Amino acid sequence: MRIRQIALVGEDLAAAKADIVDVLGLGGDYADPGVKKYGLHNAVWPIGDTFLEVVSPTQDGTTAGRLLEKRGGDGGYMVILQVDDIQAARELATSQGVRFADKFDGDGVHFTHLHPKDVGGAILSLDEMVPYDRWEWGGPNWKANVKTDVSSKIVGAELQADDPDAMSKRWAEVLGRERTGGGGAWKIPLEGGEIRFSPARDGRGEGVAAFDVAVHDPEAVRAKARARGRLDADGKVSLCGTRVELVKA
């Protein structure tokens, strides 16, 4: 089980794209036509073999639009984990009383969006791809868009919660994983990364507070963010309303 994609939601897709490409040094993006049914348009970039997505509403009444209103602007939207046995993952989630908000089964492509009210913090999706390195949401030619001279991989995600202990316990139960830590610093280790749970302190409510990116030169990335006005009050990189923790690659 690994983090394969993090999705953010932004009111202005073009503006978010410009910031993300410049600060993280990414290559070309893919516009997934499949999100149109949700009233959205999007951009998806590979970061190594992991992916970053921004969705933006194109009509009223969307889940993404309601999240923009609830959290007072751009922010984290979705955590997508890749599993190697979708049936087992679904059975475990169901046994924990989790409803499915959406699911799909196609030719080697499977996803399950777990209902956020049953899990907490964000939309959690469990996806299986055959073969394992395939990633439908990045497009059929995603490898041609890979550019890793600045950023090499997404290696973590942070969920802020009113009760990090309760939320981390729930995620661990639903995912069938052990959690570590305690207090306001719970973690769920995954292959090549982790999910953290922290207290909500910014007044925006529960949600995806940050994602971690392995970069070759953190200071150079911060300089790019500073030039675009994308450092927060604590000097952290902030893209599409979401903190980016820079990990030395």
C-alpha positions as CSV (number, residue, x, y, z in Angstrom):
1,M,0.0,0.0,0.0
2,R,1.5,3.3,-1.0
3,I,0.6,6.9,-1.6
4,R,0.2,7.2,-5.4
5,Q,-1.6,10.5,-5.8
6,I,-2.6,13.6,-3.8
7,A,-5.4,15.8,-5.1
8,L,-5.9,19.5,-4.2
9,V,-8.8,21.7,-5.0
10,G,-8.4,25.2,-6.4
11,E,-10.8,27.9,-7.6
12,D,-8.4,29.0,-10.4
13,L,-6.9,26.0,-12.1
14,A,-4.6,28.1,-14.4
15,A,-3.1,30.0,-11.4
16,A,-2.6,26.8,-9.4
17,K,-0.9,25.2,-12.4
18,A,1.5,28.1,-12.9
19,D,2.6,28.0,-9.3
20,I,3.0,24.3,-9.0
21,V,5.0,23.9,-12.3
22,D,7.3,26.7,-11.4
23,V,8.0,25.9,-7.8
24,L,8.2,22.1,-8.0
25,G,9.8,22.1,-11.5
26,L,7.3,19.7,-13.0
27,G,6.8,18.7,-16.6
28,G,3.6,18.4,-18.6
29,D,0.2,17.7,-17.1
30,Y,-2.7,15.5,-18.2
31,A,-6.3,16.7,-18.2
32,D,-8.4,13.7,-17.2
33,P,-11.7,13.8,-19.1
34,G,-13.2,11.4,-16.5
35,V,-13.6,14.2,-13.9
36,K,-16.1,16.0,-16.1
37,K,-18.9,13.9,-14.7
38,Y,-18.2,15.4,-11.3
39,G,-18.5,18.9,-12.6
40,L,-14.7,19.4,-12.6
41,H,-11.7,20.0,-14.8
42,N,-8.2,19.1,-13.6
43,A,-4.5,18.8,-14.2
44,V,-2.4,15.8,-13.2
45,W,1.4,15.8,-13.0
46,P,3.8,12.9,-12.4
47,I,6.4,13.4,-9.7
48,G,8.6,10.4,-10.4
49,D,6.0,7.6,-10.3
50,T,3.7,9.4,-7.9
51,F,1.1,12.1,-8.9
52,L,-0.1,15.5,-8.0
53,E,-3.6,16.6,-9.1
54,V,-5.5,19.9,-8.9
55,V,-9.3,19.8,-9.5
56,S,-11.4,22.9,-10.0
57,P,-15.2,23.2,-10.3
58,T,-16.8,24.0,-13.6
59,Q,-20.4,24.2,-12.3
60,D,-22.2,24.8,-9.1
61,G,-23.1,22.1,-6.5
62,T,-20.0,20.0,-6.7
63,T,-18.3,18.2,-3.8
64,A,-15.1,20.1,-4.6
65,G,-17.0,23.4,-4.6
66,R,-18.6,22.8,-1.3
67,L,-15.1,22.0,0.2
68,L,-13.8,25.3,-1.1
69,E,-16.6,27.1,0.7
70,K,-16.3,25.0,3.9
71,R,-12.5,25.5,4.2
72,G,-12.4,29.1,3.0
73,G,-10.5,28.6,-0.2
74,D,-8.0,26.3,-1.9
75,G,-6.7,23.3,-0.1
76,G,-6.2,19.5,0.1
77,Y,-9.0,17.3,-1.4
78,M,-8.1,13.7,-1.7
79,V,-5.6,11.0,-0.8
80,I,-5.3,8.1,-3.3
81,L,-3.6,5.0,-2.1
82,Q,-2.6,2.2,-4.4
83,V,-3.3,-1.4,-3.2
84,D,-2.5,-4.7,-4.8
85,D,-5.8,-6.4,-3.8
86,I,-8.8,-4.2,-4.3
87,Q,-11.3,-6.8,-3.2
88,A,-9.6,-7.4,0.1
89,A,-9.3,-3.6,0.7
90,R,-13.0,-3.1,0.0
91,E,-14.1,-6.0,2.2
92,L,-12.0,-4.6,5.1
93,A,-13.5,-1.1,4.6
94,T,-17.0,-2.5,4.5
95,S,-16.4,-4.6,7.6
96,Q,-15.5,-1.3,9.4
97,G,-18.8,0.2,8.4
98,V,-17.5,2.4,5.6
99,R,-19.8,3.4,2.8
100,F,-18.5,3.8,-0.8
101,A,-19.1,7.3,-2.3
102,D,-18.1,5.9,-5.7
103,K,-16.4,3.0,-7.3
104,F,-15.3,1.7,-10.7
105,D,-14.0,-1.6,-12.1
106,G,-12.6,-1.7,-15.6
107,D,-9.9,-3.4,-17.6
108,G,-7.1,-3.5,-15.0
109,V,-8.4,-0.2,-13.4
110,H,-10.2,-0.2,-10.1
111,F,-11.0,2.6,-7.6
112,T,-13.1,3.0,-4.5
113,H,-13.8,6.4,-3.0
114,L,-14.6,5.9,0.7
115,H,-17.2,8.2,2.2
116,P,-15.4,11.0,4.0
117,K,-18.1,11.0,6.8
118,D,-17.2,7.4,7.6
119,V,-13.4,7.9,7.6
120,G,-12.7,11.6,8.4
121,G,-10.4,14.2,7.1
122,A,-10.6,13.8,3.3
123,I,-11.8,11.7,0.5
124,L,-9.7,8.5,0.7
125,S,-9.5,6.4,-2.4
126,L,-8.2,2.9,-2.7
127,D,-7.1,2.1,-6.2
128,E,-5.6,-1.0,-7.9
129,M,-3.9,-0.9,-11.3
130,V,-2.7,-3.8,-13.5
131,P,0.1,-3.8,-14.2
132,Y,1.3,-2.2,-10.9
133,D,3.2,0.7,-12.5
134,R,0.2,1.8,-14.6
135,W,-1.7,4.9,-13.5
136,E,-4.8,5.6,-15.4
137,W,-5.4,9.1,-13.9
138,G,-2.0,10.3,-15.1
139,G,-2.9,9.5,-18.7
140,P,-1.7,6.8,-21.1
141,N,1.6,8.5,-21.7
142,W,2.4,9.8,-18.2
143,K,6.0,8.7,-18.3
144,A,6.7,11.2,-21.1
145,N,5.7,14.0,-18.6
146,V,8.1,12.9,-15.9
147,K,10.7,15.6,-14.9
148,T,12.7,14.9,-11.8
149,D,15.6,17.3,-11.8
150,V,13.8,19.4,-9.0
151,S,11.2,17.1,-7.4
152,S,11.4,13.3,-7.4
153,K,8.5,11.8,-5.4
154,I,5.5,12.4,-3.1
155,V,6.5,10.7,0.2
156,G,3.8,11.7,2.7
157,A,0.6,13.4,3.5
158,E,-0.7,15.2,6.6
159,L,-4.3,15.2,7.8
160,Q,-5.3,17.8,10.4
161,A,-8.0,16.8,12.8
162,D,-9.9,18.0,15.8
163,D,-9.0,14.7,17.4
164,P,-5.8,13.3,15.7
165,D,-5.9,10.2,18.0
166,A,-9.4,9.3,16.9
167,M,-8.9,10.0,13.2
168,S,-5.6,8.1,13.0
169,K,-7.2,5.1,14.8
170,R,-10.1,5.2,12.2
171,W,-7.7,5.4,9.2
172,A,-5.6,2.5,10.6
173,E,-8.7,0.4,11.1
174,V,-10.0,1.0,7.6
175,L,-6.6,0.5,6.0
176,G,-5.6,-2.5,8.1
177,R,-2.3,-0.8,9.1
178,E,-0.6,-0.3,12.4
179,R,-0.2,3.3,13.6
180,T,2.8,4.7,15.5
181,G,3.4,7.7,17.7
182,G,1.0,9.3,20.1
183,G,-0.7,12.4,21.2
184,G,-0.8,14.9,18.3
185,A,1.8,13.0,16.3
186,W,0.3,9.8,15.0
187,K,1.6,8.2,11.8
188,I,0.6,5.3,9.5
189,P,3.7,4.0,7.7
190,L,3.2,3.0,4.1
191,E,5.5,1.7,1.4
192,G,7.9,4.5,0.7
193,G,6.0,7.1,2.7
194,E,3.6,7.8,5.5
195,I,0.3,9.5,6.5
196,R,0.5,11.8,9.5
197,F,-2.3,13.2,11.7
198,S,-1.9,16.6,13.5
199,P,-4.2,18.9,15.5
200,A,-6.2,21.4,13.4
201,R,-4.8,24.8,14.3
202,D,-5.5,27.1,11.3
203,G,-9.2,27.5,11.8
204,R,-10.0,25.8,8.4
205,G,-11.3,22.6,9.9
206,E,-10.3,19.1,9.2
207,G,-8.6,18.1,5.9
208,V,-5.4,17.6,4.0
209,A,-3.0,20.1,5.6
210,A,0.2,19.2,3.8
211,F,1.9,16.8,1.5
212,D,5.6,15.9,1.4
213,V,7.8,16.0,-1.7
214,A,11.3,14.7,-2.0
215,V,13.4,17.5,-3.7
216,H,17.0,17.7,-4.6
217,D,17.6,21.3,-3.4
218,P,15.1,22.4,-0.8
219,E,16.5,26.0,-0.6
220,A,16.2,26.4,-4.4
221,V,12.5,25.3,-4.2
222,R,11.9,27.7,-1.3
223,A,13.5,30.5,-3.3
224,K,11.1,29.8,-6.2
225,A,8.2,29.8,-3.8
226,R,9.3,33.1,-2.2
227,A,9.6,34.7,-5.7
228,R,6.0,33.8,-6.4
229,G,4.7,34.8,-3.0
230,R,4.1,31.2,-2.0
231,L,5.7,31.0,1.4
232,D,3.4,31.0,4.4
233,A,3.8,32.9,7.6
234,D,6.1,30.1,8.9
235,G,8.3,30.2,5.9
236,K,6.8,27.0,4.5
237,V,6.0,26.5,0.8
238,S,2.3,26.7,0.2
239,L,0.7,25.6,-3.1
240,C,-3.0,25.7,-3.8
241,G,-3.7,26.4,-0.2
242,T,-1.8,23.4,1.0
243,R,1.6,23.3,2.8
244,V,4.4,21.4,1.0
245,E,6.9,19.8,3.3
246,L,10.3,19.5,1.5
247,V,12.2,16.4,2.1
248,K,15.8,16.1,0.9
249,A,15.9,13.6,-1.9
